[in-house]
Amino acid sequence: EKGITRAVLKSKSPSCGQTHIYNGTFSKVLKKGCGVTAALLTYYGIKVEEEVCFEREPI
């Protein structure tokens, strides 16, 4: 409806992670997987990218 085609989400978040997410035990353990929001957006054809893709290298 709004024409959204891309979303930038927080990496490693259980909701927003795209390739790895925290396992939910608050022990800083990562597991392979896609967060709920990232999966839903991808399902509806919205390209998801993590914010780390946009971090700049130090000058």
Distance bins in CASP14 RR format, pairs under 12 A and 6 or more apart:
PFRMAT RR
TARGET T0000
AUTHOR 0000-0000-0000
RMODE 2
METHOD distances of the structure
MODEL  1
1 44 0 0 0 0 0 1 0 0 0 0 0
2 44 0 0 0 0 0 1 0 0 0 0 0
2 46 0 0 0 0 0 1 0 0 0 0 0
3 44 0 0 0 0 0 1 0 0 0 0 0
3 45 0 0 0 0 0 1 0 0 0 0 0
3 46 0 0 0 0 1 0 0 0 0 0 0
4 41 0 0 0 0 1 0 0 0 0 0 0
4 44 0 0 0 0 1 0 0 0 0 0 0
4 45 0 0 0 0 1 0 0 0 0 0 0
4 46 1 0 1 0 0 0 0 0 0 0 0
4 47 0 0 0 0 1 0 0 0 0 0 0
4 48 0 0 0 0 0 1 0 0 0 0 0
5 41 0 0 0 0 0 1 0 0 0 0 0
5 44 0 0 0 0 0 1 0 0 0 0 0
5 45 0 0 0 0 1 0 0 0 0 0 0
5 46 1 0 0 1 0 0 0 0 0 0 0
5 47 1 0 0 1 0 0 0 0 0 0 0
5 48 0 0 0 0 0 1 0 0 0 0 0
5 49 0 0 0 0 0 1 0 0 0 0 0
6 41 0 0 0 0 1 0 0 0 0 0 0
6 42 0 0 0 0 0 1 0 0 0 0 0
6 45 0 0 0 0 1 0 0 0 0 0 0
6 46 1 0 0 1 0 0 0 0 0 0 0
6 47 1 0 1 0 0 0 0 0 0 0 0
6 48 1 0 0 1 0 0 0 0 0 0 0
6 49 1 0 0 1 0 0 0 0 0 0 0
6 50 0 0 0 0 0 1 0 0 0 0 0
6 53 0 0 0 0 0 1 0 0 0 0 0
6 54 0 0 0 0 0 1 0 0 0 0 0
7 15 0 0 0 0 0 1 0 0 0 0 0
7 16 0 0 0 0 1 0 0 0 0 0 0
7 17 0 0 0 0 0 1 0 0 0 0 0
7 18 0 0 0 0 0 1 0 0 0 0 0
7 37 0 0 0 0 1 0 0 0 0 0 0
7 38 0 0 0 0 1 0 0 0 0 0 0
7 39 0 0 0 0 0 1 0 0 0 0 0
7 40 0 0 0 0 0 1 0 0 0 0 0
7 41 1 0 1 0 0 0 0 0 0 0 0
7 42 0 0 0 0 1 0 0 0 0 0 0
7 44 0 0 0 0 0 1 0 0 0 0 0
7 45 0 0 0 0 0 1 0 0 0 0 0
7 46 1 0 1 0 0 0 0 0 0 0 0
7 47 1 0 0 1 0 0 0 0 0 0 0
7 48 1 0 1 0 0 0 0 0 0 0 0
7 49 1 0 0 1 0 0 0 0 0 0 0
7 50 0 0 0 0 0 1 0 0 0 0 0
7 51 0 0 0 0 0 1 0 0 0 0 0
7 53 0 0 0 0 0 1 0 0 0 0 0
8 16 0 0 0 0 1 0 0 0 0 0 0
8 17 0 0 0 0 0 1 0 0 0 0 0
8 18 0 0 0 0 0 1 0 0 0 0 0
8 37 0 0 0 0 0 1 0 0 0 0 0
8 38 0 0 0 0 0 1 0 0 0 0 0
8 41 0 0 0 0 0 1 0 0 0 0 0
8 46 0 0 0 0 0 1 0 0 0 0 0
8 47 0 0 0 0 1 0 0 0 0 0 0
8 48 0 0 0 0 1 0 0 0 0 0 0
8 49 1 0 1 0 0 0 0 0 0 0 0
8 50 1 0 0 1 0 0 0 0 0 0 0
8 51 1 0 1 0 0 0 0 0 0 0 0
8 52 0 0 0 0 1 0 0 0 0 0 0
8 53 1 0 0 1 0 0 0 0 0 0 0
8 54 1 0 0 1 0 0 0 0 0 0 0
8 55 0 0 0 0 0 1 0 0 0 0 0
9 15 1 0 0 1 0 0 0 0 0 0 0
9 16 1 1 0 0 0 0 0 0 0 0 0
9 17 1 0 0 1 0 0 0 0 0 0 0
9 18 1 0 0 1 0 0 0 0 0 0 0
9 19 0 0 0 0 0 1 0 0 0 0 0
9 21 0 0 0 0 0 1 0 0 0 0 0
9 34 0 0 0 0 0 1 0 0 0 0 0
9 35 0 0 0 0 1 0 0 0 0 0 0
9 36 0 0 0 0 0 1 0 0 0 0 0
9 37 1 0 0 1 0 0 0 0 0 0 0
9 38 1 0 1 0 0 0 0 0 0 0 0
9 39 0 0 0 0 0 1 0 0 0 0 0
9 40 0 0 0 0 0 1 0 0 0 0 0
9 41 1 0 0 1 0 0 0 0 0 0 0
9 42 0 0 0 0 0 1 0 0 0 0 0
9 46 0 0 0 0 0 1 0 0 0 0 0
9 47 0 0 0 0 0 1 0 0 0 0 0
9 48 1 0 1 0 0 0 0 0 0 0 0
9 49 1 0 0 1 0 0 0 0 0 0 0
9 50 1 0 0 1 0 0 0 0 0 0 0
9 51 1 0 0 1 0 0 0 0 0 0 0
9 52 0 0 0 0 0 1 0 0 0 0 0
9 53 0 0 0 0 0 1 0 0 0 0 0
9 54 0 0 0 0 0 1 0 0 0 0 0
10 16 1 0 1 0 0 0 0 0 0 0 0
10 17 1 0 0 1 0 0 0 0 0 0 0
10 18 0 0 0 0 1 0 0 0 0 0 0
10 21 0 0 0 0 0 1 0 0 0 0 0
10 22 0 0 0 0 0 1 0 0 0 0 0
10 35 0 0 0 0 0 1 0 0 0 0 0
10 37 0 0 0 0 1 0 0 0 0 0 0
10 38 0 0 0 0 1 0 0 0 0 0 0
10 48 0 0 0 0 0 1 0 0 0 0 0
10 49 0 0 0 0 0 1 0 0 0 0 0
10 50 1 0 0 1 0 0 0 0 0 0 0
10 51 1 0 1 0 0 0 0 0 0 0 0
10 52 0 0 0 0 1 0 0 0 0 0 0
10 53 0 0 0 0 0 1 0 0 0 0 0
10 54 0 0 0 0 0 1 0 0 0 0 0
11 17 1 0 1 0 0 0 0 0 0 0 0
11 18 1 0 0 1 0 0 0 0 0 0 0
11 19 0 0 0 0 1 0 0 0 0 0 0
11 20 1 0 0 1 0 0 0 0 0 0 0
11 21 0 0 0 0 1 0 0 0 0 0 0
11 22 0 0 0 0 0 1 0 0 0 0 0
11 30 0 0 0 0 0 1 0 0 0 0 0
11 33 0 0 0 0 0 1 0 0 0 0 0
11 34 0 0 0 0 0 1 0 0 0 0 0
11 35 0 0 0 0 0 1 0 0 0 0 0
11 38 0 0 0 0 1 0 0 0 0 0 0
11 48 0 0 0 0 0 1 0 0 0 0 0
11 49 0 0 0 0 1 0 0 0 0 0 0
11 50 1 1 0 0 0 0 0 0 0 0 0
11 51 1 0 0 1 0 0 0 0 0 0 0
11 52 1 0 1 0 0 0 0 0 0 0 0
11 53 0 0 0 0 1 0 0 0 0 0 0
11 54 0 0 0 0 0 1 0 0 0 0 0
11 55 0 0 0 0 1 0 0 0 0 0 0
12 18 0 0 0 0 1 0 0 0 0 0 0
12 19 0 0 0 0 1 0 0 0 0 0 0
12 20 1 0 1 0 0 0 0 0 0 0 0
12 21 1 0 0 1 0 0 0 0 0 0 0
12 22 1 0 1 0 0 0 0 0 0 0 0
12 23 0 0 0 0 0 1 0 0 0 0 0
12 24 0 0 0 0 0 1 0 0 0 0 0
12 28 0 0 0 0 1 0 0 0 0 0 0
12 29 0 0 0 0 0 1 0 0 0 0 0
12 30 1 0 0 1 0 0 0 0 0 0 0
12 31 0 0 0 0 0 1 0 0 0 0 0
12 32 0 0 0 0 0 1 0 0 0 0 0
12 33 0 0 0 0 0 1 0 0 0 0 0
12 34 0 0 0 0 0 1 0 0 0 0 0
12 35 0 0 0 0 1 0 0 0 0 0 0
12 38 0 0 0 0 0 1 0 0 0 0 0
12 50 0 0 0 0 1 0 0 0 0 0 0
12 51 0 0 0 0 0 1 0 0 0 0 0
12 52 0 0 0 0 1 0 0 0 0 0 0
13 19 0 0 0 0 0 1 0 0 0 0 0
13 20 0 0 0 0 0 1 0 0 0 0 0
13 21 1 0 0 1 0 0 0 0 0 0 0
13 22 1 0 0 1 0 0 0 0 0 0 0
13 24 0 0 0 0 0 1 0 0 0 0 0
13 30 0 0 0 0 0 1 0 0 0 0 0
13 33 0 0 0 0 0 1 0 0 0 0 0
13 34 0 0 0 0 0 1 0 0 0 0 0
13 35 1 0 0 1 0 0 0 0 0 0 0
13 36 0 0 0 0 1 0 0 0 0 0 0
13 37 0 0 0 0 1 0 0 0 0 0 0
13 38 0 0 0 0 1 0 0 0 0 0 0
13 48 0 0 0 0 0 1 0 0 0 0 0
13 50 0 0 0 0 1 0 0 0 0 0 0
13 51 0 0 0 0 1 0 0 0 0 0 0
13 52 0 0 0 0 0 1 0 0 0 0 0
14 20 0 0 0 0 0 1 0 0 0 0 0
14 21 1 0 1 0 0 0 0 0 0 0 0
14 22 1 0 1 0 0 0 0 0 0 0 0
14 23 0 0 0 0 1 0 0 0 0 0 0
14 24 1 0 1 0 0 0 0 0 0 0 0
14 25 0 0 0 0 0 1 0 0 0 0 0
14 26 0 0 0 0 0 1 0 0 0 0 0
14 29 0 0 0 0 0 1 0 0 0 0 0
14 30 0 0 0 0 0 1 0 0 0 0 0
14 31 0 0 0 0 1 0 0 0 0 0 0
14 33 0 0 0 0 1 0 0 0 0 0 0
14 34 0 0 0 0 0 1 0 0 0 0 0
14 35 1 0 1 0 0 0 0 0 0 0 0
14 36 1 0 0 1 0 0 0 0 0 0 0
14 37 0 0 0 0 1 0 0 0 0 0 0
14 38 0 0 0 0 1 0 0 0 0 0 0
14 39 0 0 0 0 0 1 0 0 0 0 0
15 21 0 0 0 0 1 0 0 0 0 0 0
15 22 0 0 0 0 0 1 0 0 0 0 0
15 24 0 0 0 0 0 1 0 0 0 0 0
15 34 0 0 0 0 0 1 0 0 0 0 0
15 35 1 0 1 0 0 0 0 0 0 0 0
15 36 1 0 1 0 0 0 0 0 0 0 0
15 37 1 0 1 0 0 0 0 0 0 0 0
15 38 1 0 0 1 0 0 0 0 0 0 0
15 39 0 0 0 0 1 0 0 0 0 0 0
15 40 0 0 0 0 1 0 0 0 0 0 0
15 41 0 0 0 0 0 1 0 0 0 0 0
15 48 0 0 0 0 0 1 0 0 0 0 0
16 22 0 0 0 0 0 1 0 0 0 0 0
16 33 0 0 0 0 0 1 0 0 0 0 0
16 34 0 0 0 0 1 0 0 0 0 0 0
16 35 1 0 0 1 0 0 0 0 0 0 0
16 36 0 0 0 0 1 0 0 0 0 0 0
16 37 1 0 1 0 0 0 0 0 0 0 0
16 38 1 0 1 0 0 0 0 0 0 0 0
16 39 0 0 0 0 0 1 0 0 0 0 0
16 40 0 0 0 0 0 1 0 0 0 0 0
16 41 0 0 0 0 1 0 0 0 0 0 0
16 42 0 0 0 0 0 1 0 0 0 0 0
16 48 0 0 0 0 1 0 0 0 0 0 0
16 49 0 0 0 0 0 1 0 0 0 0 0
16 50 1 0 0 1 0 0 0 0 0 0 0
16 51 0 0 0 0 1 0 0 0 0 0 0
16 52 0 0 0 0 0 1 0 0 0 0 0
17 30 0 0 0 0 1 0 0 0 0 0 0
17 31 0 0 0 0 0 1 0 0 0 0 0
17 32 0 0 0 0 0 1 0 0 0 0 0
17 33 1 0 0 1 0 0 0 0 0 0 0
17 34 1 0 0 1 0 0 0 0 0 0 0
17 35 1 0 1 0 0 0 0 0 0 0 0
17 36 0 0 0 0 1 0 0 0 0 0 0
17 37 0 0 0 0 1 0 0 0 0 0 0
17 38 1 0 1 0 0 0 0 0 0 0 0
17 39 0 0 0 0 1 0 0 0 0 0 0
17 40 0 0 0 0 0 1 0 0 0 0 0
17 41 0 0 0 0 0 1 0 0 0 0 0
17 42 0 0 0 0 0 1 0 0 0 0 0
17 48 0 0 0 0 1 0 0 0 0 0 0
17 49 0 0 0 0 0 1 0 0 0 0 0
17 50 1 0 0 1 0 0 0 0 0 0 0
17 51 0 0 0 0 1 0 0 0 0 0 0
17 52 0 0 0 0 0 1 0 0 0 0 0
18 32 0 0 0 0 0 1 0 0 0 0 0
18 33 0 0 0 0 1 0 0 0 0 0 0
18 34 1 0 0 1 0 0 0 0 0 0 0
18 35 1 0 0 1 0 0 0 0 0 0 0
18 36 0 0 0 0 0 1 0 0 0 0 0
18 37 0 0 0 0 0 1 0 0 0 0 0
18 38 1 0 1 0 0 0 0 0 0 0 0
18 39 0 0 0 0 1 0 0 0 0 0 0
18 41 0 0 0 0 1 0 0 0 0 0 0
18 42 0 0 0 0 1 0 0 0 0 0 0
18 46 0 0 0 0 0 1 0 0 0 0 0
18 47 0 0 0 0 0 1 0 0 0 0 0
18 48 1 0 1 0 0 0 0 0 0 0 0
18 49 1 0 0 1 0 0 0 0 0 0 0
18 50 1 0 1 0 0 0 0 0 0 0 0
18 51 0 0 0 0 0 1 0 0 0 0 0
18 52 0 0 0 0 1 0 0 0 0 0 0
18 53 0 0 0 0 1 0 0 0 0 0 0
19 30 0 0 0 0 1 0 0 0 0 0 0
19 31 0 0 0 0 0 1 0 0 0 0 0
19 32 1 0 0 1 0 0 0 0 0 0 0
19 33 1 0 0 1 0 0 0 0 0 0 0
19 34 1 0 0 1 0 0 0 0 0 0 0
19 35 0 0 0 0 1 0 0 0 0 0 0
19 38 0 0 0 0 1 0 0 0 0 0 0
19 39 0 0 0 0 0 1 0 0 0 0 0
19 42 0 0 0 0 0 1 0 0 0 0 0
19 48 0 0 0 0 0 1 0 0 0 0 0
19 49 0 0 0 0 0 1 0 0 0 0 0
19 50 1 0 0 1 0 0 0 0 0 0 0
19 52 0 0 0 0 0 1 0 0 0 0 0
19 53 0 0 0 0 0 1 0 0 0 0 0
20 28 0 0 0 0 0 1 0 0 0 0 0
20 29 0 0 0 0 0 1 0 0 0 0 0
20 30 1 0 1 0 0 0 0 0 0 0 0
20 31 1 0 0 1 0 0 0 0 0 0 0
20 32 1 0 1 0 0 0 0 0 0 0 0
20 33 1 0 0 1 0 0 0 0 0 0 0
20 34 0 0 0 0 1 0 0 0 0 0 0
20 35 0 0 0 0 1 0 0 0 0 0 0
20 38 0 0 0 0 0 1 0 0 0 0 0
20 50 0 0 0 0 1 0 0 0 0 0 0
20 52 0 0 0 0 0 1 0 0 0 0 0
21 28 0 0 0 0 0 1 0 0 0 0 0
21 29 0 0 0 0 0 1 0 0 0 0 0
21 30 1 0 0 1 0 0 0 0 0 0 0
21 31 1 0 0 1 0 0 0 0 0 0 0
21 32 0 0 0 0 1 0 0 0 0 0 0
21 33 1 0 1 0 0 0 0 0 0 0 0
21 34 1 0 0 1 0 0 0 0 0 0 0
21 35 1 0 1 0 0 0 0 0 0 0 0
21 36 0 0 0 0 1 0 0 0 0 0 0
21 37 0 0 0 0 0 1 0 0 0 0 0
21 38 0 0 0 0 1 0 0 0 0 0 0
21 39 0 0 0 0 0 1 0 0 0 0 0
21 50 0 0 0 0 0 1 0 0 0 0 0
22 28 1 0 0 1 0 0 0 0 0 0 0
22 29 1 0 0 1 0 0 0 0 0 0 0
22 30 1 0 0 1 0 0 0 0 0 0 0
22 31 1 0 0 1 0 0 0 0 0 0 0
22 32 0 0 0 0 0 1 0 0 0 0 0
22 33 0 0 0 0 0 1 0 0 0 0 0
22 35 0 0 0 0 1 0 0 0 0 0 0
23 29 1 0 1 0 0 0 0 0 0 0 0
23 30 1 0 0 1 0 0 0 0 0 0 0
23 31 1 0 1 0 0 0 0 0 0 0 0
23 32 0 0 0 0 0 1 0 0 0 0 0
23 33 0 0 0 0 1 0 0 0 0 0 0
23 35 0 0 0 0 0 1 0 0 0 0 0
24 30 0 0 0 0 0 1 0 0 0 0 0
24 31 0 0 0 0 1 0 0 0 0 0 0
24 35 0 0 0 0 0 1 0 0 0 0 0
25 31 0 0 0 0 0 1 0 0 0 0 0
33 39 0 0 0 0 1 0 0 0 0 0 0
33 42 0 0 0 0 0 1 0 0 0 0 0
34 40 0 0 0 0 1 0 0 0 0 0 0
34 41 0 0 0 0 1 0 0 0 0 0 0
34 42 1 0 0 1 0 0 0 0 0 0 0
34 43 0 0 0 0 0 1 0 0 0 0 0
34 48 0 0 0 0 1 0 0 0 0 0 0
34 50 0 0 0 0 0 1 0 0 0 0 0
35 41 0 0 0 0 1 0 0 0 0 0 0
35 42 0 0 0 0 1 0 0 0 0 0 0
35 43 0 0 0 0 0 1 0 0 0 0 0
35 48 0 0 0 0 1 0 0 0 0 0 0
35 50 0 0 0 0 0 1 0 0 0 0 0
36 42 0 0 0 0 0 1 0 0 0 0 0
36 43 0 0 0 0 0 1 0 0 0 0 0
36 48 0 0 0 0 0 1 0 0 0 0 0
37 43 0 0 0 0 0 1 0 0 0 0 0
37 44 0 0 0 0 0 1 0 0 0 0 0
37 46 0 0 0 0 0 1 0 0 0 0 0
37 48 0 0 0 0 1 0 0 0 0 0 0
37 50 0 0 0 0 0 1 0 0 0 0 0
38 44 0 0 0 0 0 1 0 0 0 0 0
38 45 0 0 0 0 0 1 0 0 0 0 0
38 46 0 0 0 0 1 0 0 0 0 0 0
38 47 0 0 0 0 0 1 0 0 0 0 0
38 48 1 0 1 0 0 0 0 0 0 0 0
38 49 0 0 0 0 1 0 0 0 0 0 0
38 50 0 0 0 0 1 0 0 0 0 0 0
39 45 0 0 0 0 0 1 0 0 0 0 0
39 46 0 0 0 0 0 1 0 0 0 0 0
39 48 0 0 0 0 1 0 0 0 0 0 0
40 46 0 0 0 0 1 0 0 0 0 0 0
40 48 0 0 0 0 1 0 0 0 0 0 0
41 47 0 0 0 0 1 0 0 0 0 0 0
41 48 1 0 1 0 0 0 0 0 0 0 0
41 49 0 0 0 0 0 1 0 0 0 0 0
42 48 1 0 1 0 0 0 0 0 0 0 0
42 49 0 0 0 0 0 1 0 0 0 0 0
47 53 0 0 0 0 0 1 0 0 0 0 0
49 55 0 0 0 0 0 1 0 0 0 0 0
END
